[in-house]
Amino acid sequence: MTIPAQFRLPFEPATVWTRDAFVLSDANRSAVMALDDWAALGRGALALVGPAGSGKSHLAHAWSDANGAALIFPGRPATLEGSGPVLVEDADMLGQDEVLFHLLNQALAGRAVLLTARERPLTWPTALPDLRSRLNALTVAEIAPPDDAQLRAVLEALFKARHIKPEPDLYPYLQARMERSVAAARILVSRMDEAAAARGRAINRALARELLEETSDLFDDEAFVAV
């Protein structure tokens, strides 16, 4: 059945960084438990690592919002003022070795410092021998790429946010063909919604197949890059 195309305003659900909105699965359970155990201490440093789109920024920002943490990330001048919690995003690409060294020293003295990165601290570049030793000693919580359970839950939530209820057989079809990341799921749902509206079509496997065949760069969208 062909659905008449309708004029629609562009729609993109806002990203929700709460713990309640985080999808727990076997791929991230151990990392979540490690983060919660560390957060309960309220001090020290922890590196939260995992591939792009695995959900580490979601977890990190949920912790940051709950604790009023200062935010440091590449390209932003860092401040070491105060003694409150700090979130360092993309710590492996920060490019401010002295800042990172002093933050980790403050963590040893009791400041809570959460660092995110795609790789373990052992691989982070630095020319400071003292920082190297601090990085090598960091406690690490590692998230694996999303598994099927997490991907399905994320896809369902994204479709629901757009008031779309596709047939159940769409989910395994997408999971077998999409890039395995939360960012990719966000792109895919957005593109399918747009294509359905433009073509007057239902959101189903047939539309997904057409879209995946037509768009070779479906997941190369900087607007959806996630760490």
Secondary structure, 3 states (H helix, E strand, C coil): CCCCCCCCCCCCCCCCCCCCCCCCCCCCHHHHHHHHHHHHHCCEEEEEECCCCCCHHHHHHHHHHHHCCEEECCCCCCCCCCCCCEEECCHHHCCCHHHHHHHHHHHHCCCEEEEEECCCHHHCCCCCHHHHHHHHCCEEEECCCCCHHHHHHHHHHHHHHCCCCCCCCHHHHHHCCCCCCHHHHHHHHHHHHHHHHHHCCCCCHHHHHHHHHHCCCCCCCHHHCCC
